[in-house]
Structure formats: structure tokens, C-alpha cells
């Protein structure tokens, strides 16, 4: 008879099965019984003292008797495991006030394997073998540790520890593979990091790989997508350090020699857009500087329009889902209302910058088109200020 196995997934998702019987799936809410099980499995080697266990489970809640609540939770966990078909045994032992998972059942727990791979690599003296272990560890890391329990302090601290293990392992294996020019292998490994931690600059590794392989168009696309994401999703102006990073990246990105027609085709927009031209903040800065230079020769006036979202009292709105929705509507209004020759960017979570050209000093810009586009914003007002460029 085939022996059943308890399988536990904690990296990127919460899932527990015994044979074909699901005990916890990603769709379920994590009960205190399940949290107790996950905590004990996480602390398999050392166990956890009763007081610390009660504090981890109920520390931020108003529980009259944490000790009694722990006993009830433990009883429910044992019943739940028995109902799942596990043989009757002492799944959890308590010795000298320390709770420890002690089931003799065969188990497959991802965090156990992940730690074993990292610890094995740290002891390994052969670089090839160390690289194999770290590569396996990186492939096993599918996401943050117990994401549904991120509000619990113990889970948050453990998640930070596992993330550091993963990032350190990935950094080492990337440098090792770069020496061997195995760029495709690096791209496969770093793709997960870019998805999990999009604001931690792992995209620069992809760009380096593309450049090393002479894949300049893909490098440029990665740069532009990253710049747009940082501006739109992070909701803040890029830091000077980040701007410098983008300058360094763009300085290494160039197109292959080609005919004039090929070059013109590559520079053109992919499709006809009748609205204003959206730029990432770094691109908007470059356009702004170029326009200032052209003004010295042409004598024409160009205005910089600052659109700020505020509440009905004129105060800056706090970041959140509502601000993000309203900022998106304002961006759509600006894009659809302005001319093709005007440029705009999202400067911060609550501000857009617009560059209005072909205006005379005697003919100040009319902001009616913006107000029409923002009528649906309700109590939120778009405060508009213009300044000569």
C-alpha cells in the first residue's frame, strides 16, 4: 500500500494536502488551527515555548485566557488532521513548555527544502556544486512566505529572512553565471525576482544580459517599461539615484547600424495616437530641457502646467486606492483633451506635469478642457497652475 505524504507549501501560497485530501487551499481563510500548524512546521528544529507561541497567535488580539485558547486551538488542529486521514499519533509534543512538531509521517515541506539547499550551499567548497544548490533554491522560491499571514509579526519576520536568503542566493548565482556568459540562464532566474519585487531594480540585470547578447531592442523595451512602471505604479517622482541608474542604462543601449528608413521606422510610434504624448518622468525631463533650448531660438512661449489632486478642502490627498483611481481618471482626461503636440507625465501620486506649446504670452492657456475631463471626479478638484518654461 502506497504511503501517504503530507505536502506543505508556504512560499508564495498556503497549501496543505495529505495524500489527495486538501487540508488547506489557497482559497481558504487561515484559521488559528492552521496558523498553529504552519508556525510549528516553520519552527520544526527548535520548537517554540508556550508563552511565545501564545503571543505569536493571540498577541494583538483581546483574548481573556491565551493559555486556554491555545489548548482549544491545539485540540481542533489534532481533530482536523485526524479527519484528513492521518494516523492517530502525537503530532505535537510538549516538553518543558516547548511545543514541537513530532509526527512520524513522511513530509514534503517547501521551506524545509529551501533552507536545506541554502545551508548546503553555504558549506559547499566546490563552486559548481554550490551553484547547483543555489539555483535549485532560487527556483523553489515562488513568492513571499505565507502571504496571507503578512499581518502577523512572526510570519512577517520569517518572510523577511527567507527573502534575504533568496536575494543573496540569486545575487551570487547571477555573478557566477555572468563569468560564464550564461545569460539565458540568468534571464530565466531573474524573471521571478522582477515579478515578485518589481521596485528593487532586478530589471537592470535583464538589461545587462540583453546588451551582452546584442539584443538592443529588448533592452530598450525593458528600460522603457521599467521607467513607466516606477512612475505610474510607485506613484512618486524617481529619486536622483534612480534617474542616474536610468541614464547609465540608456547610455549603453543603442541600435544596430541600419538604413535611414530602418532607423526612422524604429523611432516612430507603434500606432496613431490622437491624444497628448505621455512620457516617463526621465523622458519628460529630457523633453523639457530640449524645449527650453529651442525657445532661445524660436522665441515662442511654452507653459508647464502642474495638475494637483486635492480634496474638497484643497488639501493633498493621502495615498490609497481612491487617489489611484482619481489619478487614473485625471491622466485619461489630460491625454484625451490635449493636442498631439503636448506632452505630459505623472510626476507623483497626486500630480501630473503638462507641457503646452505654441502659446503666446498674451494668450494664457484655457484650462476648460481639463476641467471638462475632470467633472466626474466629484469632490476632488484638479488644481491647475502654469509657469513659463
N, C-alpha and C positions, 0 to 999 in steps of 0.2 A: 504493500500500500504506500502510495506516494505521500511523503511527509509534507504537511502544510507549512507555509512560511509567513511570518508577519513582516509585511513590507511597509516602510515608513518613509515618506517624502516630506522634507521640511524646507528645502531650498527652492524658493520661487513659488511654492504652493504647500498646502497642508493636505496630506492624503495618507490614510492608513487602511490597509486591507489585510485580512487573514485568509489565505487561500483566495477564493473568489468572493468572499464576503466583505463588503465595504464597511469599515468601522467609522471612517471619517473621509468625506469627499470635499473637493474644493467648493461645492455649493453650500455645504453645511455651515451653520454658525458653530464656533468653537465653544463648547461648554466648559465649565470648570473641571469636569472629569477628564475631558480631552486635553485641556491645558496641563493638568497634573501629569498625564501620561507623557506628553511632549516634553515637559520640563524634566521628568525623571530620565527619559531616554537621552536628552541632551546632556544631563549630568551623570551619565552611566558610570564613569570611572570613580568619581569622588562621592557621589550621593549628595544629599543636601539635608542639613539639620532641620528639625521640625519648626523651629522659630523662623528660620529664613524661608522655609517652604510656605508657611502660612502667610508671611509678609509678602512673598512674591505673588501669591494667589489673591490675597484679600487686602493688601496693604493700603490701597487707595479707596477701598470701599468701607461702608459703615456696617461692620459685622460685629454683632454683640459678643459672640464667642468664636474666635477664629479657630481654636483647637477643635471644638465640636463640629464646626463647618468642614474642617479638614477631614475628620473621621467620616462624616457623611459623604463627602466627595470621593474618598478612597473606597467606601463601600459601593458606591454607584459605579466607579470605574471597574472594580472586580466583577460586578454583575454584568456590566456591558461586555467585558472580554469573554466571560463565560457564555453569554448569549451569542457571541460571534462564533463560538465553536472551539475556543481554546480550551485545552485540558485543565482540569481543576488543579491548581497548584498555588503556591505563594508567589504571585507575580512580583510583589513588592515586599521586601524585608525591612524591618525596623530594628536597628541595633544601636543601643546607647543614644537614642534620639535622632539617629541619622536614617533617612529614607533612601532606599536604593532599589533600582530595577534589578530583579534577580531571576527572571523567567529563564527556563532552560530551552525555550522554543527557538528554533532556527530563525534568524532575523536578517533583514536587508534594510539597513538604515543609511540614507544618503550622507548625513552629516558625519556618521562614524567613518565611512569610506573616505569622505573628503579630508577629514583630519588625518587619517592614516596615510593618505597619499602625501599630504603636506609634510607631516612629521618624517615620513620615509625619505622625502627629497632633502630635508634639512640634514639628515645623517649621511646621505649618499655622497661619496667622494668622486664617483665616475660621472662626468658631465652628461654623457649620453643617457645614462640611466636616470639621472636627476631630471633631465629634460622630459623624458617619457613620463615620469611620475607627475611632474608639474603640468604637463599637457593634459594628462588624464584628469587631474584635479580641476583645471580650468573648464574642461568640457563637462564636468559633473556639476559645476556651479550654474544653476539655471535661473537664479534670482535671489532676492533678499531672503534671509532666514525668517520663516514664519511671518509673512507679510500681514496676515490678519491679526496678529498679536503685537503689532508695532507700537501699540499704546501701552503695553506692559513693559516696565523698566527692565526686567530680566531678559526679555526677548530682544529689546532694543540694544542692550549692551552686547548680547551674543551676536546679533546681526552685524554690529559694527566690527566685532572681532573676526567674523567669517569674511566680511567684505575686505578687511585689510589682508587676510590670508590670500584671498583671491587676487586682489590688485597687486600684491607683492609677487605672487607666483606668475601672474601674467606679464608684469614688467620684466622679470628675469627671463622668461621664455622668449619674449619678443626680442630682447637684446641678443640672446643666444641664436635665434633664428636669423636675425639680421646679419650676423657674421657669416652665416652660411648662405645668404641671399635666398632664403626660402620665403619669399614674400607672399605667395599664395597661401601658405600655411599661416602666416601672421594675419592675413586678411580674414581667414576663417575664424581664428581665435578671437580677434578683436571685435568682430561683428557683435558678439554677445555683449561685450562691455559698452559699446556705443548704444545699444538698445537699452541696457539696464541703467547706465549712467551717462545720459546724453550731454550733460553740462560739465563733464570732468575731462574734456579735451582728448578723449581717446580717438577722436576723428583725425587728429594730427598724425597718428600712427598710420591710418589708412592712406592719408595724403602722401606721406613719405614713401609708402610702398608703391603707390601709383606712379609717383615721379621716378622711382628707381626702375620701374618697368616701362618707362616712357609712355605711360597711359595718361597723357596730359589732360585730355578732355574729362576723364573720370575724376582726376584730381581737382580740376576747376569746379566740376559739379559738386563734389563733396565740400569744397570750401564755401561755395555759394549757399548750399543747403544748410550748412552749419551756421553761417552768419545769419541767415534768415531765422533759423530756429532760436538762436540765442536772443535775437531781437524780439521775436513775436511771443515765444513761449516763456522765456525767463522774465520778460516784462520789465527789464531795466536797461539802461544805457550800458554798452560794453565798457569795461574798465580799460584803462590805458594799457595795462599788461595784455589784455585780450586783443586790443587793437594792434599792439605790436606783434602779437602772435599771428594775426591775420596778415599783416604786412609781410612778415617773414615767409608765410606760406605762399602768398601771392607772388612774391619775388622769385620763387622757384618754379612757378607754373608758367609755361609758355607753350605756344602752339608750334607744331612742326612746320618747317618751310613749305609753302604752297603757293598756288597761283593767286592772283588778285581776286578772282571770282570765288575761290575756295575760302579765302580769308573773309571776304565780305559776307559770304553765306554763314560762316561761323559766328560773325559778330551780330547778325540780325536776330531779332526776336523770333521765337518759335511760332507765334501766331499773332494775328492782328488784335490789338487791344485798344479800344476806343477811350478808355479811361486814363487817369493820370498814371505816371510811371512810378511804381513802387521800388524803392531802393532799400537795401540793408543800411544800417547806420554807418558802417565804414564806407560804403559806396556813396551815400548821401554826403558825407564829409568831403569826399573827393570831387563830387559834382559841385558842391558849394564853393570849393576853392577855385575850381576851373571857371565858374560863372563870375566870381569876383575879378579874375584876371581879364575875362572878356569885356567886363563892364568898363575897364580902364580905356579900352579901345573904342567900343561902340557907343558909350555914353548913355546907354539905356538903363532904366531902373528895374531892379528885381527886388521883390519883397520876400522876406522869410516870415511865414505865418506859423504861430505857435497855437495849437489847439489843445486845451487842457480840460479834462473831465472833472467836474466838481459836483457836489450835492446841491440841493436847493438853497443851502445857506452859503454857497460859494467856497466851501471847504474841500480840501483834497480828499478823495475817496480812499478808503482802506482797500488793500489788495484782497481779492476774493473772486468768487465765481461771478457775482453781479458786475463787478468792474470789468472783468474779462469779457463778458457778454456785451456790455455797453461799448467797450473799446473796439470790439469787432464791428459793431454797427457803425460807429463813427468812422472807422477805417473804410468800410464799404461806401459810406456817404461821401467821403473825400474822394475816393477812387472814381466813383460814378459821376460826380458833379464837376470835377475839374477837367481841364483840357489835356490832350495827349502830351503837350509840351511842358506841363507842370510835373514836378517831382515831389514825392512825399515819403516819409519814413515814420516808423513808430519809435520814438525816442526813449520812452519809458512806459511803465504800466498804464499811465493815465495821460500821456502826452503824444501828440503827433507833430511833426515838423513838415511844413509845406513850402515849396519854393515856387513863387508866382512870377512868371516872366512877362516881358512885353507890356509893362505898365509905366505910365508917366507919373512924375511926382505930383502933378495936378489932378490926376485921376486915381484917387485912392481905391484900393480893391473893394469890391462889393461882396460882403460875406453872406448874402442872401442864399446863395446856392448851398452853402454849408448848413445854414440853419434849416433850410427845407429838408435836407437829408437827415437832420437830427431831431425832427419833430417827434418821432416815435420813442425817443429816449426818455420821455416822461419827465420826472422830477430832476433828472440830471441835465445840467446845462453844459454846452460846449463854449468855454470862454476863449475868445479869439483875440490875439494880439499880433500886430505886424511890426516888423522892423526892417529898415533898409538893409539890404545885403551889403 
